[in-house]
Amino acid sequence: MKTRMMLFGIFVSMLLIAGCGKKVIENEVNWPIKDFSATSQEQKTVGLKDLKGKVWISDFIFTSCADVCPPMTANMAKLQKKVKDEGLNNVEFVSFSVDPAVDTPEALKNYATQFGANLKNWTLLTGYSQEFIEEFALKNYKALVKKPEEGNQVVHGTSFYLVDQKGNIKKSYNGYKDVPFEEIISDIKSLQ
């Protein structure tokens, strides 16, 4: 009887210890991001190697966007503040311009500051071709980016993407409306 009780106690202890492990990200994907070379709002060259070792949230925006980008950028700034308030370190925010011919580093910097972005850990990228960003978004993020022949509005998705320290996309979230801030924070914590 004593042995049975002892084994039961060990079993319960193991279950409790296992329950204290890292949280699992629900509906996790594991899409590796291929290396890239881009220019930041500070006119520095940025590639995947510069983000390795950090958890990051990324999205696709452009400065002359007439509809979804302003709320997305405001939501990213709100998320950035929440991450800071939670005391989470080593988290980066990365916005890829989907209109690189128009979005200069200066234009991106001005755009981000209008939304209260903290540019210490938010990098806005340009400096590549339209063809590159369309192919990069599709192959890495499974996201459509398309600049039509007519007009100045680029078609693109409205998701935020959680990327792990190795450069793998782990999950996407709505970045436009009803942003699941608490879920994103929880998933960031599970990667740290």
Backbone hydrogen bonds, N-H to C=O, Kabsch-Sander energy under -0.5 kcal/mol:
donor,donor_aa,acceptor,acceptor_aa,energy
5,M,1,M,-2.4
6,M,2,K,-2.3
7,L,3,T,-2.7
8,F,4,R,-2.4
9,G,5,M,-2.4
10,I,6,M,-2.3
11,F,7,L,-2.5
12,V,8,F,-2.5
13,S,9,G,-2.3
14,M,10,I,-2.4
15,L,11,F,-2.1
16,L,12,V,-2.3
17,I,13,S,-2.5
18,A,14,M,-2.6
19,G,15,L,-1.9
20,C,16,L,-0.7
20,C,17,I,-1.1
21,G,18,A,-1.4
26,E,24,V,-0.6
28,E,25,I,-1.1
29,V,170,K,-3.0
31,W,169,I,-1.8
33,I,167,G,-2.7
34,K,32,P,-0.5
38,A,46,V,-2.3
39,T,126,T,-3.6
40,S,44,K,-2.8
41,Q,124,L,-0.6
43,Q,40,S,-2.2
46,V,38,A,-2.8
48,L,36,F,-0.6
50,D,47,G,-1.3
51,L,48,L,-1.7
52,K,48,L,-0.9
53,G,165,Q,-3.0
54,K,51,L,-1.8
55,V,90,N,-1.8
56,W,163,V,-2.4
57,I,92,E,-2.3
58,S,161,Y,-2.3
59,D,94,V,-1.7
61,I,96,F,-2.3
65,C,62,F,-1.4
72,M,68,V,-2.1
73,T,69,C,-3.1
74,A,70,P,-2.3
75,N,71,P,-2.5
76,M,72,M,-2.3
77,A,73,T,-2.3
78,K,74,A,-2.1
79,L,75,N,-2.5
80,Q,76,M,-2.7
81,K,77,A,-2.0
82,K,78,K,-2.2
83,V,79,L,-2.6
84,K,80,Q,-1.9
85,D,81,K,-2.8
86,E,82,K,-1.9
87,G,84,K,-1.6
88,L,83,V,-2.1
92,E,55,V,-2.5
93,F,121,N,-2.4
94,V,57,I,-2.9
95,S,123,T,-2.6
96,F,59,D,-2.8
96,F,94,V,-0.5
97,S,125,L,-2.4
98,V,61,I,-2.1
102,V,99,D,-1.4
103,D,99,D,-2.6
104,T,102,V,-1.3
108,L,104,T,-2.4
109,K,105,P,-2.3
110,N,106,E,-2.6
111,Y,107,A,-2.3
112,A,108,L,-2.6
113,T,109,K,-2.1
114,Q,110,N,-1.2
115,F,111,Y,-0.5
115,F,112,A,-1.4
116,G,113,T,-1.4
117,A,112,A,-1.9
119,L,117,A,-0.9
121,N,118,N,-1.2
123,T,93,F,-3.2
125,L,95,S,-3.3
126,T,39,T,-2.2
133,I,129,S,-2.0
134,E,130,Q,-2.1
135,E,131,E,-2.2
136,F,132,F,-3.4
137,A,133,I,-2.3
138,L,134,E,-1.6
139,K,135,E,-2.9
140,N,136,F,-2.3
141,Y,136,F,-0.7
141,Y,137,A,-1.4
142,K,138,L,-0.8
143,A,137,A,-2.1
146,K,155,V,-2.6
154,V,152,N,-0.6
155,V,146,K,-3.0
157,G,144,L,-0.7
160,F,173,Y,-2.4
161,Y,58,S,-2.4
162,L,171,K,-3.0
163,V,56,W,-3.2
163,V,161,Y,-0.5
164,D,168,N,-2.7
167,G,164,D,-1.8
169,I,31,W,-3.4
170,K,162,L,-3.5
171,K,162,L,-1.1
173,Y,160,F,-2.5
175,G,158,T,-2.4
181,F,179,V,-2.1
184,I,180,P,-2.4
185,I,181,F,-2.6
186,S,182,E,-2.5
187,D,183,E,-2.5
188,I,184,I,-2.5
189,K,185,I,-2.4
190,S,186,S,-1.7
191,L,187,D,-0.7
191,L,188,I,-1.2
192,Q,188,I,-0.7
192,Q,189,K,-1.0
